[in-house]
């Protein structure tokens, strides 16, 4: 059995979603694809796909095996391309994910410049405010803010951001600058419904505590929260990059800095440190260089 061909076959089945589609993608026939899959499953002693008359789906063992196949096939492709002029210019599909607002402000412009430099790479940038499973969703690189829980990923630090409370100078002139987070109980707070919960988190003496702030306006997006604070409606809690421009222009002022939670790290994450396609390696180096000048302006 040609194991490399078998790996290419099962990866194609997973990508295309059916035996027939995989056969077409491989310029083969459905019976040949079926025979290759059956032979590989017999050799491995496990079922890689659950098959019915209507659909085909990966088993748990299949998901792990397919991911290993992708890495091995990428390594083979890299080894081959190293002997050709293609190695000079990375090519192929690259899928990236990042948080929505951070991605809009920092990642998307960097990706645009990357594609201008490496025109043979096709990039799909997915901006999502949720924790994405890179392996399950076939994403090559992620930009993540906050603690990392998945130890199967490789993470390289890009910088850090702060969670801070701000208000407009006009509002502070009317209400006064708070000296302790408890002072927010007497103030109007503009809330973000997608935040951490009903209370705002602070630290004092190394211990965390929550202040159950209240207000007369709430939004499910960050931008209108910032707009309301700019209009002098009250205090708002943000991640520093979300209002960095307004702070630099002195349209918003940071308060309660001694009580802020510890800074949150920013990482570029990707599966496995070795056997990465050239385009992924080049992009990781690119984004680290691009964002190193951004993070000092994020309120560090």
N, C-alpha and C positions, 0 to 999 in steps of 0.2 A: 504493500500500500504506500502510495506517495503521500506522506504525512503533510507536507507543505501544501499540496493541492487539496487535501482533505480539510486542512485548517481554513484555506481560502473559501472552500465550499460552505462550511458551517457558518463562517462569518457572513458570507453573502446571504445565506438563508435567514440569519438573524436580522440583517440590515433590510432585506427586501420584503420579509414578512411571509413568504410562501416559497414552496419548492419550485413552482413554475416560474415565478419571478426571478428566483436565484439562478435557475437554468438559463433564462434569457440574458441575465447580467453577465453570466460566465461564458456565454456563447456555447452552451452545452444543451443537453436534453434532460427533461424531468426524470426519466428512468435512470440516467447516469448519476444525477444528483442524489436520487433515492439510494442507489447502490453505494455511493461514496459515504453517505450519512450512516447507512446501516453498518457498513464495514468499520467505520470509525467508532461507532457506539459499541460494537462487538469487541473491538480491540481495547477500548477503555473500560468496558464492563459497566457502563452507566448509560442512562438515557439522557440525551442532551436536550431533546425537544419533546413536549407533549403534543401529540398530533390527533386531530379529529378530522372529520370530513369537511369542516368549515374553516378551521383555523389551526395555526401552529404557534406555540409559545415556548420560550426557554424554561427549562427546569432550573432549580437552584444550582445544581452541578453544572448545567449548561452555561449559566451566567458567568460563573467563575472561569470556566474553561474558555469561553469566548473572549473574555477580557485578556487572558493570557495569550490567546491566539493573536489578538490585535497587537499586543506588544511585540510578539515574536515576528509577525509579518512586517510591522513597522521597522524593526531592527534589520530585517533582510532588505527592505527597501532602502533604508539608510546606507547599508553596506554597499548596495549596488550603485546608488546615486553618488556615493563618494568617489566612484571611479569615472564619473561623467561630469560634464559641465553643469548638469542640473544642481550639483552640490553647491555651486556658487550662488545660486538664487533659489531659496526655498519655494515650494509650490504645494498645492493641494488645499483641502478644506480644513479650516480651523474654527472651532466653536468655543466661544468665550462667554462667561457670565459675570455679572457684577450687580451690586445694589443699584436701584433705579437712579436716585439723584446723584450719588457719587459717580455712577457710570456716565450720566449725562454731562457732569461738570468736568470730570478728569479722564475717564477711560475712553469714552467715545472719541474725543479729539485725538488721543494717543493712537487709537486703532486706525483712525483716518490717516494719520501720518505714516503708520506702519504699512498700510496698503499702498500708499503712494510710493513708499520705498521698495516694497516687495509686491509687485503687481501680479505675480503668478499665484499668490496666496489668496484664497477666497475665504473671507471672514464672516461669520455669523455671530453678532454680539447680542446676547440676550440679557436685558436689564430686568431683574426680578428681585422683589423684596421678600424673598423666602430662602431658606437654606436648601440649596440644590445638591442632589446626590450626583456627583460628576460621573461616576461609573455607570449608574443606572440610566442616566439621561444622555450618555455619550457626549459629554462636554470635555473639552481638552484642558481648559484653563479657567480658573475662577479667581475673582478678587473678593475677598471676604473680610468683613469688619467684625471684630469681637473674638471671643475665645473659640478655639478649634477643638472639636470633639472627635473627629474622624481620624484615627491614628494611621489609617491606610493611605492617607494623602501626604504628599511632600509639601511643606510650607516654607516660603521664604519671606522674611519681613520686609514691608515697604515703608512703615512708619506707624503713627498712632494718631488717634483723634480723641477729643474730650467730649463729655456730655455736660452741657453748661446751661445755666439760666440767664436769660437776657431780657431787656426791656428797652423801650425807647427813652432817650433823654427827657422828652416831654413828660412821659408817665412818671419817671423817677423824680422829676422836679415837683410833681403834684403829690406823689405818695411818699417820697423819700426812699433812700437806698436801704434795702433790708440788711440787717446785721446778722441774722440767723435764719435758717430755712423756716422756722416756726412763724416768722413774720409774714410768710406768704399766705398763712391762714386768714389774714385780714385783707388780702389783696385779691384782685381779679386775675385769674390765670387762664390763658388761652390754651386749650387742651388739644392734643393729638390723639384721636381714638385708636390709632395703630401703635401706640406706645407700649410701655412696660406694664401698665395697669392703672388703677385709680389714683395711686400715690406716686409722687416723685421721689426718687431714691437719692439719698445724700450719705456722706460719711463724716464722722466726727470721732477723733481719737482712734482711728482705725476700725471703727464699728459702723455698720450700715444701719440706716433707719429710713423710714418712709414718712412723707408728709402728705396727708390727704387733701390736696389742693382742690379748689373749686373755682368755677367761673361761669360766665353766661354765654360762652360761645365755644364750639368744639368742631374740629374738622377731621376728616379721614385722610387728608393729604398734608404734607409738610408745608408746601408753598403758601397756602392761604393762612396757615398758622403764623408764618413769618410776616405775611402782609398785615395781619391783625395786630401783631406786636409793633410793626412799623407805624401803624395808625394810632398807636398809643392806647390800645385797649387793655393791655395788661402784660404780665410776665409769660414767657414761653420757655420750654426746655427743649434744647436741640442738641444734635451731634454737631461738633464745631464746624465741619465743612458745609453744613446746611445753611449757615448764616455768616460764614467767614467774610464774604464780600460786604455785607451790611456792617459788620464790626469794623472792617478796615476803613469804611467810609464814615464811621462814627454815627451811623443811623441807628445802631443798636449798641447797648452797653452791657458788658458781662458783669454779673453780680454773684455774690456768694461763692467766689472761687475757692476759699479754704475748705468748703464742704463738698466739692465735686467728687464723684466716684473716680477710681483710678482710670487712667487713659486706656482706651480700647485699641488693641493692635490691628493693623491692616496687613494682610498677607496675600501673596499670590500663591495659589494652591494648584496642584496637578497630581495625577496618579503616577506613582513610581518615579524614582530618581533616575533610573536608567532606561534605555531602550525607547527614548522619546523621538518622534519624528523631528527632522531638522527644523521644520516650520515652528514647532512648539518650542524648541530650545531657543530659537532666534527671538520669538515673541516674548518669552519670559525675560530674556536679557533686555529686550527693548522696553518692556513695561516697567522694569525695575529702574532703568535709566530715566524714563519719562516721568515717573511719579516721585522720584527722589527730590525734585525741585518743588513739587506740589505740597508734600506733607508738612514742611515747615510753616506753610501758610494756612494750615488747617486748625490752628489754635493750640499747637503744642506748647 
